[in-house]
């Protein structure tokens, strides 16, 4: 859901996707470019795509933003990229809000 660092609450997410095997090369190139551009967005704290070692067609995004407004601005910009990328996906992306364990209990 959120992460609090130095008193600032930040939206924090994992996004899991699986790409069709025939689109893996395009997916790797596209995800790398999305990562590069997203790291330039105002309010981006962390944004990294991870490839699963046990299945090269599965990827997980870890992203953290300074505020919900920064995240909303990013999403508005990235929607057209995702619409172009959607045919590469095997199923729907799965988004999870997460928080640091240091914020529990």
N, C-alpha and C positions, 0 to 999 in steps of 0.2 A: 504494500500500500504506500507507505512513505518511509523515509529515512530521516532521522534528525541528526544533523551534524552541526556542532557549535551553535545549538539553539535554532537552527533553520530546518524546517520540515520540507523534505523534497520528495516528489513523486518518484517511485522506484519500481521498475517492472522487469520481468522476464518475458520474452516472447519466443515461443517454440514453433518452428516450421519444419516441414519435410518437403523437399523438392523432388520432382520427377527425375529419375536417373538420367534421362536424355537431356535434361536442362541444367545439370550440375555445374558445368563450366560457366554458363551464362549466370547462374545463381551466384557463384563465387565472385565473379566480376561485379555484378550488380550490388551485392551485399557490401563488398569492399568500398564501392563508390558511395553507397548510402551512408556507410560508417564515416567515410572521409568528410562528406558534406555535413552530416549531422554534428560532428565534433566542432564545426565552425559556427553552428547555430548559437545565438545568445541563450544563455542559461543552461547549456549542456554541460553536465558534470562528468558523466560517464556514458559511453555509447560504444559497445564492442560486440561484434558478431563472433560467436564461437562455433566451431565445427565439432561435431561429435566423433570421437575416434572410433567408436564401435559401429557407426553407420554414417558414412560420408555424405549422405543425403539429408541428414538432420542437422539443423542449426538452431542455436539459442542466442538471443539478443539480451544483453544486460544493459539497461539504460536507467539513468538517474538525472533528474532535472531540478534546477533551483526552485522552480515554482510550477504550479498547475498552468499558469498563463504561458510560461515558456514551453511547456509540453504541448499545450493547445496550438500555439503558433507553429511549432515544429510539425505537428500532425497535419495541419492545414497545408503546409508546403509539401509534405511527403505523400499525400494521398494519390496524386497523379502517378508517381513512381510505382506505388504499390498496385495501382490498377493495371499498369503495363506489365508488372512482374507476376501478377496473379496466375496467368497460364502456366507458369513454371511450378506452381505449388501442387503438392499432393495432399489435398484436404485443406481444411481451414487452419489458419494460425491460432495458437492457443496463448492467450495473454494471462500472466499471473502478476498480481501486485505482491510485492515482498517487502519485508522490513528486516533491519539488522537485529540479530539475536540480542544485542546489548540493550535493545528497546523493550524487550519482553520482561514481564513480571517486574 
